[in-house]
Amino acid sequence: VNQILLLLLVLTVCAILYNKVHQVPSALKNETVDLESPEETEEEIPVVICAAAGRMGAAVAAISSIYSNTEANVLFYIVGLKTTIPHIRRWIENSKLKEIRFKIVEFNPMVLKGKIRQDASRPELLQPLNFVRFYLPLLIQKHEKVIYLDDDIIVQGDIQELYDTKLAPGHAAAFSDDCDLPSTHEMVRSVGMQNTYMGFLDYRKQAIRDLGISPSTCSFNPGVIVANMTEWKHQRITKQLEKWMQRNVEENLYSSTLGGGVATSPMLIVFHGKYSTINPMWHIRHLGWSPDAHYSEHFLQEAKLLHWNGRYKPWDYPSVHTDLWENWFIPDPSGKFKLIRPDS
C-alpha cells in the first residue's frame, strides 16, 4: 500500500510540473499580443467641430491642422444641419481628409425654439450651430472627456496636450481666461475689446445684479472647451444654460451689441467660479477682432492654437495673419466654397 501511495504522489508531482512548464508559453504569447497591439487600448480623443453653411472651409482647415499635428487617435464629431451635411461629407471623402476618423452628427435647431432672442445687430451670432456647445452630452454619448472647438481656429500643437488638461474635481469644463496672457493685453486695449463680465451682461438689469458677480470679474472664452461629460450631466449644465437663454428672451439680459453675443453670456453665468483653466498658449484669440491688429510673428509661431474670433475671418477679406490659416486650408472639390482675397 505504501508503495502504491508513493507512486501516486510521484505521478501527481510530475503532472503539476508538466502543466506549469507548458503554461508558460501560453502566458508569454498573450503578453506578446498585448504588446504588439497598443492600438486596441489607445485612448480616443473626441473633438467636436461645427460645419456651418457659408463657412465650411473653416471646419475643414481646423480639422486639417489638428490631424496634421498629432499622432493621437482623434475621432472628429462634425456637427451640421440637415441641409449642410452632404456638402461637408463629400468634401472630406474627396480630399486628403478621407483618412481621418469622423462621425457626422445632425443638429436639430428645433431644440432652440423660443430660447433665442432675435437681435439684428449681429445676426450671424444667432445661427443654430453657435449653440451646439450647450448640448454636448446629447450629441456625444460614449465619451467621458470631450474637446469642443469653434470652426475659426487653427491648431499648431499636438491636440493630445489640450486633451490632457486637468479638470478640478466638480468642474464640468475648462476654458481660457480673457486676462490670462499679458502679451494679448495690448491688443485688447488697442481695439477696445472687453475682457470682463461688464462687456457681456447688462448690469442695469436686476436679474444680473442679483447674481452677485462683480462687473470687473475676468471673463472667459468658450470657443475652446475641454469638458467632463459626467459632471456636465450631473450638474444639469444644459438645463441651466437653457434657463438663462429663456430669461434673456423675456428680460433682454445680454445682447449681441455687447462683447460676446448670445452664446458666451449664459456660459459666463452658469460657469462662474466653477471651471478649470486651459494653458494660455492653447488659446491665442482676438485675431479676427480688427483688420488692423497684429501679434508678432514669433509669438504666433509659438502659439499652440490660434482663434480668429470676431468679425474678420481668415477666409474672408479684410483679415489678418491669413497665411497661418491658409497653410491648412483644403480647397472645396465642388468649388462652392471660395476664399475671398483682394485679387479675387
Secondary structure, DSSP 8 states (H G I E B T S, - for coil): -HHHHHHHHHHHHHHHHHHHHHHHHHHHHHHHHHHH-GGGT--EEEEEEE--TT-HHHHHHHHHHHHHT--SEEEEEEEE-TTTHHHHHHHHHTSGGGGSEEEEEE--GGGGTTT----SS-GGGG-GGGGGGGGHHHH--S-SEEEEE-SSEEE-S-HHHHHT----TT--EEEEETTS-HHHHHHHHHTT---BGGGTS-TTSHHHHTTT--TTSB-EEEEEEEEEHHHHHHTTHHHHHHHHHHHHHHH----TTSSSHHHHHHHHHHTTT--EE--GGG-B--TTS-TT----HHHHHH-SEEE--SS--TTSSS-SSHHHHHTT----TTS-S----TT-
